[in-house]
Amino acid sequence: MTLQYQSTRNQNNRVTASQAVLQGLAVDGGLYVPTQIPKIDLDFDLLAKLSYQELALKLLHPFFDDYTKEELTHCINSAYDTKFDTEEIAPLKKVGNEYFLELFHGSTIAFKDMALSILPYLMTTAAKKNKVDNEIVILTATSGDTGKAAMAGFADVPGTSIIVFYPKDGVSKIQERQMTTQEGANTHVVAIEGNFDSAQTNVKKMFNNSKLREKLLGHHKQFSSANSMNIGRLFPQVVYYIYAYVQLVKQAEIKSGDTINFSVPTGNFGNILAAYYAKQLGLPINKLICASNENHVLTDFFNSGTYDKNRDFFVTSSPSMDILISSNLERLIFHLSGDDDQKTTDLMHDLETKGVYQLTDTMKANLQDFAAEFATQVETSAQIAETFKNHHYIVDPHTAVAENVYHKYQQQTADNTPTVIVSTASAYKFPRIVVEAINGKAQIDDPELVDVLHQLSDIPLPNAVQGLFTAEVRHKTVVHENQMQEIVETILNLES
C-alpha cells in the first residue's frame, strides 16, 4: 500500500509522496508528514558495506514509494555525483575525542546541498508522474544557504523557475555574493528590507493565498517550495544521520547497537527534525542536542515548553540560525500531540495571533529526546579559536555553536556518549568571522580574508569561492518586506 502524507492541520488532506513534493506546502497552511513511519531493516554491519548512494536508495524508497526504484535511483545518482568533492559525500572526521559530520562538500559548500541536489530531480519526476504541465515556480526564503543551493539545483531546469528572498543585511558577504551572481535564465533573487522571519512569513502567506494560486494557474504556473517544509528536502537529510552512524561502526569507533548523540546547529528546525525521524526509524540516538545562537527561542522552548517569538531579534555571526519562527517545528508539535491535527492547528494559530504557545504537560513530557542550549557570539568565536589551536581544525560559526553547546551539555550532564557534531558549512563561507576569531581584527576585505583562511587551513579553495568576487552581479533587486507578493507577480508577468 502506498505511503500517504497528511497535513499537520487537516488529517483528511492526504497525498502521495510525489504530490507532496510538487505542492511543497499543504494548501491549508500545514506541513506534510507521513501517516506512518516506514519499517526499514537497519542492520548496521550490512549498511556499512553500502555507498552513500546505495544507502540513500534503501532509506528513501520507503518514504517515496510512489516513485519506482529506477526513478529514485536516477534522482539519487544525478544528485550525489562529482559535484561533491569527496567520494564519501558526507565524510565523518574524528577531531580529538569528537566527531564532525562534514556536510559542506557540495557545490555551494553548505549542508543544504545534501538535499537540494536531489530535490529538482524528485520534483521534475513528480511532475511527469502526476501529468503536471504547469511551470513549477520554486518560491523560497533563505537565511543564507538554502537560496544559493536551491538556485544551483534548479538553474535552467526545464519547466521550473525559482524566486529566492533573503534579508538584505542578514547574510554573510560570501553568501550574498553567491546568490547575487547566480546564473540561469530562470533564477531570481530579491533582497528584502526585513529579517528572515519576515521573508518566510510572507512566502507562506503567498502559498496560502487562494486568489494568487488561481492567478498562477491561469498562467499555467504553480508554486512549490525548496525549503525543508518540502518533504523532498526533509527526508533526504535523514540519510546522512544514518550514514554517520554507519561510519562510526565501520571505523570501529562504536559497535552496532551502541547509542550516540548528535549536536545540531538549529534555526528552521529541518536539520535536527531529520535526525528525529532517523531515530523513529530505529537509529540508536540517545540525545538530539539542539544548538542555538543568541536567537535562542528553541532553547527556551525545549527547557520550558513555551514557544515565544515575542523577543528581540539579533543579527549574529551565525546568520543561518538568525530565526525566531522555526517552521519545521510544527511537524514535531504534531507528533508530540499524538498526531492531533486540531491541537496543532490551535497552537499554530496562537503563534500567529499572539506570538506564543504553550505545550500541554503530556506534550512537554514527550520532549525527552532533546536537550537544548545556546552559544553567544563571544563563545562562538572562542570556540573557533580553541578548536584551531588544539587540533588545527577549522570550523565555521554554525558548527562552532554546535560544538560549544555540546561542551556545555557534557558539563551539565556528564554524558560521555559518543557525539557527532553536525558541521553545516565550510569556513570559507564566513572568512571574516573565522579569521578574526583566530588572528584578531582584520583590516582587509573578504577576498583577501579568503586567502588568509586558505593559508591557515591548508584546505583546498572550493570551486564555490574561486572567481566569486570577479563574477558579474546579476541580481540587484531590493524591496520592502510588504512588497514581496508584488515583485513575485512582476517577475512572473502575472499582471496581464
KASUL-V401994 format. One record per helix or strand of 3 or more residues. SS is the DSSP state (@ for helix, = for strand). FROM is the first residue (numbers start at 1). LEN is the number of residues. If there is no record, write none. Layout:
<<SS	FROM	LEN> <SS	FROM	LEN>>
This chain:
<<=	5	3> <=	10	6> <@	17	7> <=	32	3> <@	44	4> <@	52	9> <@	69	11> <=	92	4> <=	98	5> <@	113	17> <=	135	8> <@	146	9> <=	160	8> <@	173	8> <=	187	7> <@	196	12> <@	210	9> <=	221	4> <@	231	4> <@	236	15> <=	260	6> <@	270	12> <=	285	8> <@	297	8> <=	306	3> <@	319	3> <@	329	8> <@	341	14> <=	356	3> <@	361	5> <=	370	5> <@	377	15> <@	397	17> <=	419	5> <@	427	13> <@	446	12> <=	477	4> <@	481	11>>
